[in-house]
């Protein structure tokens, strides 16, 4: 990559908070510091209400996108749905208007998109002579919108992915899943390892041995069906002496009300400790949660074809992980041994993995491996892989044969 110094890379991350905003902040900061990226300037485009922790003085932040109103501020679901339908096209138009005034932007790095608008947005950017890269955090959506056929949503995702100049994923397994989903030919796919989240209070956590003795299991993050919370609750009777904390906002009300809550009530009636924090957990409360638990449990289902940012929050706080073999989770845990895995969908396997992890004889080795993984998964490494992926596309310019997407290719489940 041999950019002129006045060339700019724009990172597009419209969410005001949460995982995407955090990832954009961490990566853009690392890119700004990366020596091989020094020929480029890196800038972030986000929404008016981007939260203060994810603003930086190290690079320009353009908070030019309209604010997305919280769902709870609408009187009815119909009002909310209508607002969303108006909001997303407005957001894309606002971004394109800003981009037309920036001929110095040569690369747009998308962190988010709306599948039904994404292909049009990408083509509009490319008509300005700019390259477009997209970080595929999830090969397929965590959930499909009600009323939208799965085949149609997959078609939109595939179409948008195929018109990109390059794609980034977080693990080799996800690269394989994405390639299988897209079919040949497809744009270059580069593995960019996820970094361990930057937290200020990691050193205040008790030693791992002390936390393992607590036998407190943490389920953390948005509560949806593909996260498999019901599996953890169904395994609870095989975990006498353990206490479970569920901390996250329910985003699928039917799943939470019909499957999760009956299990919670049943466990409580039998005397099993279940602490339920069914809400979004603000940043200032995340550290105390991770510091007072012995392990994070990720019982994700086969429909979870992604990497999990929760793993990298656990690493930040020196906490081991119990995870299913779904998505890219097992790649990470098997190679770096920062926890234990179990066969997806098996409550018996989950319980056995929890017991194995809490074997005190394993504690010193697990703690050493967690610290080794923290040194490996740095944002500097993510920035280096991102720069290399951009250079790879630049060197192969014009060699990727574009094609119309087909509905024949389906991701392996």
C-alpha positions as CSV (number, residue, x, y, z in Angstrom):
1,X,0.0,0.0,0.0
2,X,1.6,3.2,-1.1
3,X,-0.9,6.0,-0.3
4,X,-0.2,9.7,-0.6
5,X,-0.2,11.5,2.7
6,X,-3.4,13.4,1.9
7,X,-5.4,10.2,1.4
8,X,-8.0,9.3,4.0
9,X,-9.7,6.1,5.2
10,X,-13.2,6.7,6.6
11,X,-14.5,4.2,9.2
12,X,-18.3,4.2,9.0
13,X,-19.9,3.2,12.4
14,X,-23.3,4.8,12.8
15,X,-24.2,3.2,16.2
16,X,-23.9,5.6,19.1
17,X,-22.9,2.9,21.6
18,X,-22.6,-0.8,22.1
19,X,-20.3,-3.4,20.5
20,X,-20.0,-1.8,17.0
21,X,-19.1,1.6,18.4
22,X,-16.6,0.1,20.8
23,X,-15.0,-1.9,18.0
24,X,-14.8,1.1,15.7
25,X,-13.1,3.2,18.4
26,X,-10.6,0.5,19.3
27,X,-9.7,-0.3,15.6
28,X,-9.5,3.3,14.4
29,X,-7.3,4.3,17.4
30,X,-5.0,1.4,16.5
31,X,-5.0,2.2,12.8
32,X,-4.1,5.8,13.6
33,X,-1.1,4.6,15.6
34,X,0.0,1.9,13.2
35,X,3.3,2.7,11.4
36,X,2.4,1.1,8.1
37,X,-0.8,3.0,8.1
38,X,1.0,6.3,8.5
39,X,0.5,7.3,4.9
40,X,-3.3,7.4,5.5
41,X,-5.3,9.6,7.8
42,X,-8.1,7.7,9.6
43,X,-11.4,9.4,10.4
44,X,-14.6,8.1,11.9
45,X,-18.2,8.9,10.8
46,X,-20.9,8.2,13.4
47,X,-24.2,9.6,14.8
48,X,-24.9,12.8,16.6
49,X,-25.2,11.0,19.9
50,X,-22.0,9.0,19.8
51,X,-21.2,8.3,23.4
52,X,-18.2,10.1,24.9
53,X,-16.1,7.0,25.7
54,X,-16.0,6.2,22.0
55,X,-14.9,9.6,20.9
56,X,-11.2,10.2,20.5
57,X,-8.7,13.1,20.2
58,X,-6.4,10.9,18.1
59,X,-8.4,11.1,14.9
60,X,-11.3,13.3,13.6
61,X,-14.8,12.2,14.6
62,X,-17.6,13.4,12.3
63,X,-20.8,13.0,14.2
64,X,-23.0,13.8,11.2
65,X,-25.5,11.0,11.1
66,X,-29.0,11.3,12.5
67,X,-29.7,9.9,15.9
68,X,-31.5,6.6,16.1
69,X,-34.4,6.9,18.6
70,X,-34.7,4.2,21.2
71,X,-37.5,1.7,20.6
72,X,-39.0,2.5,24.0
73,X,-39.7,6.1,23.0
74,X,-42.4,5.0,20.5
75,X,-46.1,4.6,21.5
76,X,-46.7,1.5,19.4
77,X,-44.7,-1.1,17.4
78,X,-46.1,0.4,14.2
79,X,-44.7,3.8,15.0
80,X,-41.3,2.3,15.7
81,X,-41.3,0.3,12.4
82,X,-42.3,3.3,10.4
83,X,-39.6,5.4,12.0
84,X,-37.0,2.8,11.2
85,X,-38.1,2.6,7.5
86,X,-37.6,6.4,7.3
87,X,-34.4,6.6,9.3
88,X,-32.1,4.2,7.5
89,X,-32.4,5.7,4.0
90,X,-32.0,9.2,5.6
91,X,-28.8,8.0,7.3
92,X,-27.3,6.6,4.1
93,X,-28.2,9.9,2.2
94,X,-26.6,12.0,4.9
95,X,-23.4,9.9,4.7
96,X,-23.2,10.1,0.9
97,X,-23.7,13.8,1.1
98,X,-20.8,14.1,3.5
99,X,-18.7,11.8,1.4
100,X,-19.2,13.8,-1.8
101,X,-17.5,16.7,-0.1
102,X,-14.5,14.5,0.7
103,X,-12.5,13.7,-2.4
104,X,-9.5,12.8,-0.1
105,X,-11.4,9.8,1.2
106,X,-10.1,6.9,-0.9
107,X,-11.3,4.0,1.3
108,X,-14.6,3.5,3.2
109,X,-14.5,0.8,5.9
110,X,-18.1,-0.1,6.8
111,X,-18.6,-1.5,10.3
112,X,-22.4,-1.8,9.9
113,X,-25.0,-1.8,7.2
114,X,-28.7,-2.5,6.6
115,X,-28.8,-5.4,4.1
116,X,-31.7,-4.1,2.0
117,X,-29.8,-0.8,1.4
118,X,-26.2,-1.9,1.5
119,X,-25.6,-2.9,-2.1
120,X,-27.0,0.5,-3.3
121,X,-24.9,2.4,-0.8
122,X,-21.7,0.5,-1.8
123,X,-22.2,1.1,-5.5
124,X,-22.9,4.8,-4.9
125,X,-19.6,5.0,-2.9
126,X,-17.7,3.1,-5.6
127,X,-19.1,5.5,-8.3
128,X,-17.2,8.2,-6.5
129,X,-14.0,6.3,-7.2
130,X,-13.6,5.0,-3.6
131,X,-13.0,1.4,-2.5
132,X,-15.3,-0.2,0.0
133,X,-14.4,-2.8,2.7
134,X,-16.8,-4.4,5.2
135,X,-16.1,-6.1,8.5
136,X,-18.4,-9.1,8.7
137,X,-19.0,-9.4,12.4
138,X,-21.7,-12.0,11.7
139,X,-21.9,-14.1,8.6
140,X,-25.7,-14.3,9.0
141,X,-27.9,-12.1,11.2
142,X,-28.4,-12.9,14.8
143,X,-32.1,-12.8,14.0
144,X,-34.2,-12.2,10.9
145,X,-36.7,-9.4,10.9
146,X,-40.3,-10.5,11.2
147,X,-42.1,-10.8,7.9
148,X,-38.9,-10.8,5.8
149,X,-38.3,-14.2,4.2
150,X,-34.9,-15.7,5.2
151,X,-34.0,-16.3,1.6
152,X,-34.6,-12.7,0.7
153,X,-32.5,-11.4,3.6
154,X,-29.7,-13.8,2.7
155,X,-29.9,-12.6,-0.9
156,X,-29.5,-9.0,0.2
157,X,-26.5,-9.8,2.4
158,X,-24.9,-11.8,-0.4
159,X,-25.5,-9.1,-3.0
160,X,-23.9,-6.4,-0.8
161,X,-21.0,-8.6,0.2
162,X,-20.2,-9.5,-3.5
163,X,-19.9,-5.9,-4.6
164,X,-17.4,-5.0,-1.8
165,X,-13.8,-4.6,-2.7
166,X,-12.7,-6.6,0.3
167,X,-14.2,-8.3,3.4
168,X,-12.8,-8.8,6.9
169,X,-13.7,-11.5,9.4
170,X,-12.4,-12.5,12.8
171,X,-11.4,-16.1,12.5
172,X,-10.3,-18.8,9.9
173,X,-13.6,-20.7,10.5
174,X,-15.7,-17.6,9.8
175,X,-13.6,-17.0,6.7
176,X,-14.5,-20.5,5.5
177,X,-18.2,-20.0,6.4
178,X,-18.3,-16.7,4.6
179,X,-16.6,-18.1,1.4
180,X,-19.1,-21.0,1.4
181,X,-22.0,-18.6,1.8
182,X,-20.9,-16.3,-1.0
183,X,-19.7,-18.9,-3.5
184,X,-17.0,-18.4,-6.1
185,X,-15.8,-16.0,-7.1
186,X,-16.0,-13.6,-4.1
187,X,-14.1,-10.6,-3.0
188,X,-10.8,-11.1,-1.0
189,X,-11.5,-12.2,2.6
190,X,-9.0,-11.2,5.2
191,X,-8.9,-12.5,8.8
192,X,-8.5,-9.6,11.2
193,X,-8.2,-10.9,14.8
194,X,-10.5,-9.3,17.3
195,X,-8.6,-7.4,20.0
196,X,-9.1,-7.7,23.7
197,X,-11.2,-4.7,24.8
198,X,-9.4,-1.9,26.5
199,X,-10.7,-1.5,30.1
200,X,-9.3,0.6,32.9
201,X,-10.1,-1.5,35.9
202,X,-8.8,-5.0,34.8
203,X,-6.0,-4.9,37.4
204,X,-8.4,-4.5,40.2
205,X,-9.8,-8.0,39.7
206,X,-9.1,-10.7,42.4
207,X,-6.8,-13.6,41.4
208,X,-8.5,-16.3,39.3
209,X,-8.2,-18.9,42.1
210,X,-10.3,-16.7,44.4
211,X,-12.9,-16.2,41.7
212,X,-13.1,-19.9,40.7
213,X,-13.9,-20.6,44.4
214,X,-17.0,-18.5,44.1
215,X,-18.6,-20.9,41.5
216,X,-20.6,-18.0,39.9
217,X,-21.4,-18.3,36.2
218,X,-22.0,-15.2,34.1
219,X,-24.2,-15.1,31.0
220,X,-23.5,-11.6,29.5
221,X,-24.9,-9.8,26.5
222,X,-28.1,-9.3,24.6
223,X,-30.6,-12.1,25.2
224,X,-31.8,-13.7,22.0
225,X,-32.6,-17.3,20.9
226,X,-29.3,-17.9,19.2
227,X,-27.3,-17.1,22.4
228,X,-28.7,-20.3,24.0
229,X,-29.5,-19.0,27.5
230,X,-32.2,-21.6,27.9
231,X,-29.5,-24.3,27.5
232,X,-27.6,-22.9,30.4
233,X,-30.7,-22.8,32.6
234,X,-31.6,-26.4,31.6
235,X,-28.1,-27.5,32.7
236,X,-28.4,-25.7,36.1
237,X,-29.7,-28.8,37.9
238,X,-26.4,-30.6,36.9
239,X,-24.5,-27.7,38.6
240,X,-25.2,-27.9,42.3
241,X,-23.5,-25.3,44.3
242,X,-23.2,-22.9,41.4
243,X,-25.0,-19.6,41.0
244,X,-26.0,-18.1,37.7
245,X,-26.1,-14.4,36.7
246,X,-27.9,-13.4,33.6
247,X,-26.9,-9.8,32.6
248,X,-28.3,-8.4,29.3
249,X,-31.2,-6.8,27.6
250,X,-33.9,-9.1,26.1
251,X,-34.2,-8.3,22.4
252,X,-36.6,-11.1,21.5
253,X,-39.6,-10.8,23.8
254,X,-41.3,-14.0,22.7
255,X,-38.2,-16.1,23.5
256,X,-37.5,-14.3,26.8
257,X,-41.1,-14.5,28.0
258,X,-42.0,-18.0,26.8
259,X,-38.7,-19.9,27.3
260,X,-36.3,-18.1,29.6
261,X,-38.6,-16.8,32.3
262,X,-40.4,-20.1,33.0
263,X,-37.0,-21.8,33.5
264,X,-35.8,-18.9,35.8
265,X,-39.0,-19.3,37.9
266,X,-38.7,-23.1,38.1
267,X,-35.0,-22.9,39.2
268,X,-35.8,-20.3,41.8
269,X,-38.6,-22.5,43.1
270,X,-36.2,-25.4,43.5
271,X,-33.7,-23.1,45.4
272,X,-31.2,-22.7,42.6
273,X,-29.7,-19.2,42.6
274,X,-30.4,-17.2,39.5
275,X,-29.7,-13.4,39.4
276,X,-31.5,-11.7,36.6
277,X,-30.3,-8.3,35.3
278,X,-32.6,-8.1,32.3
279,X,-31.4,-4.8,31.0
280,X,-28.6,-3.1,29.1
281,X,-25.5,-3.1,31.3
282,X,-23.7,0.3,31.2
283,X,-19.9,0.3,31.0
284,X,-19.3,1.3,34.6
285,X,-21.1,-1.8,35.8
286,X,-19.3,-4.3,33.5
287,X,-16.1,-4.5,35.5
288,X,-17.7,-5.3,38.8
289,X,-19.7,-8.1,37.1
290,X,-16.7,-9.8,35.6
291,X,-14.6,-9.3,38.8
292,X,-17.2,-11.2,40.9
293,X,-17.7,-14.3,38.8
294,X,-15.7,-17.4,38.1
295,X,-16.5,-17.9,34.4
296,X,-18.4,-16.6,31.5
297,X,-20.7,-19.1,29.8
298,X,-21.5,-18.8,26.1
299,X,-24.0,-21.6,25.3
300,X,-24.6,-20.3,21.7
301,X,-26.6,-22.3,19.2
302,X,-25.8,-23.6,15.7
303,X,-27.5,-20.5,14.3
304,X,-24.7,-18.4,15.8
305,X,-22.3,-18.0,12.9
306,X,-20.1,-15.2,14.3
307,X,-17.4,-14.3,16.7
308,X,-18.3,-13.0,20.2
309,X,-17.0,-9.8,21.7
310,X,-17.9,-11.2,25.1
311,X,-14.9,-13.5,24.9
312,X,-12.6,-10.5,24.6
313,X,-14.3,-8.8,27.5
314,X,-13.7,-11.9,29.5
315,X,-10.0,-11.9,28.5
316,X,-9.8,-8.2,29.4
317,X,-10.8,-9.1,33.0
318,X,-8.8,-12.3,33.1
319,X,-11.9,-14.6,33.2
320,X,-12.0,-18.0,31.6
321,X,-14.8,-19.0,29.2
322,X,-17.1,-22.0,28.8
323,X,-18.5,-22.0,25.3
324,X,-20.3,-24.2,22.7
325,X,-18.5,-25.1,19.5
326,X,-20.7,-22.7,17.5
327,X,-19.4,-20.1,15.1
328,X,-15.8,-19.0,15.7
329,X,-15.7,-19.7,19.4
330,X,-14.1,-23.1,19.4
331,X,-11.2,-21.9,17.2
332,X,-10.2,-19.5,19.9
333,X,-10.7,-21.7,22.9
334,X,-9.2,-24.8,21.4
335,X,-6.0,-23.0,20.2
336,X,-5.4,-20.8,23.2
337,X,-7.0,-22.9,25.9
338,X,-8.6,-20.0,27.7
339,X,-11.5,-22.1,28.9
340,X,-13.4,-25.2,27.9
341,X,-15.8,-26.1,25.1
342,X,-18.7,-28.5,24.7
343,X,-20.8,-29.8,21.9
344,X,-23.4,-27.3,20.8
345,X,-26.9,-28.0,22.2
346,X,-25.7,-30.4,25.0
347,X,-26.7,-29.4,28.6
348,X,-24.7,-32.4,29.8
349,X,-21.7,-31.3,27.9
350,X,-22.1,-27.8,29.3
351,X,-22.2,-29.0,32.9
352,X,-19.2,-31.2,32.4
353,X,-17.2,-28.3,30.8
354,X,-18.1,-26.0,33.8
355,X,-16.9,-28.7,36.3
356,X,-13.7,-29.2,34.3
357,X,-13.0,-25.5,34.3
358,X,-13.4,-25.1,38.0
359,X,-10.8,-27.8,38.8
360,X,-8.4,-25.9,41.0
361,X,-5.5,-28.0,39.7
362,X,-5.9,-26.3,36.3
363,X,-6.0,-22.8,37.6
364,X,-2.4,-21.7,37.3
365,X,-2.2,-23.0,33.7
366,X,-5.5,-21.4,32.7
367,X,-4.4,-18.1,34.2
368,X,-1.1,-18.1,32.3
369,X,-2.9,-18.9,29.1
370,X,-5.3,-16.1,29.5
371,X,-2.5,-13.6,30.0
372,X,-0.7,-15.1,26.9
373,X,-3.9,-14.6,24.9
374,X,-4.2,-11.0,26.1
375,X,-0.7,-10.4,24.7
376,X,-1.6,-12.0,21.4
377,X,-5.0,-10.4,20.7
378,X,-3.9,-6.8,20.5
379,X,-5.5,-4.0,18.6
380,X,-2.1,-3.3,17.0
381,X,-2.3,-6.8,15.5
382,X,-5.9,-6.1,14.2
383,X,-4.7,-2.8,12.7
384,X,-1.7,-4.6,11.0
385,X,-4.1,-7.2,9.5
386,X,-6.5,-4.5,8.3
387,X,-3.7,-2.6,6.6
388,X,-2.4,-5.8,5.0
389,X,-5.9,-6.7,3.7
390,X,-6.3,-3.2,2.1
391,X,-2.8,-3.6,0.5
392,X,-3.8,-7.0,-0.8
393,X,-6.8,-5.6,-2.6
394,X,-4.8,-2.7,-4.0
395,X,-2.2,-5.1,-5.5
396,X,-4.9,-7.3,-7.0
397,X,-7.0,-4.4,-8.4
398,X,-9.1,-5.4,-11.3
399,X,-8.5,-9.2,-10.9
400,X,-11.7,-10.0,-9.0
401,X,-14.4,-11.0,-11.6
402,X,-17.7,-9.5,-10.5
403,X,-20.8,-11.7,-10.8
404,X,-24.4,-11.5,-10.1
405,X,-25.3,-13.2,-6.8
406,X,-27.1,-16.6,-6.8
407,X,-29.4,-18.0,-4.3
408,X,-27.9,-21.4,-4.7
409,X,-25.2,-20.9,-2.1
410,X,-26.2,-21.5,1.5
411,X,-24.1,-21.3,4.6
412,X,-23.4,-24.6,6.2
413,X,-25.2,-25.1,9.5
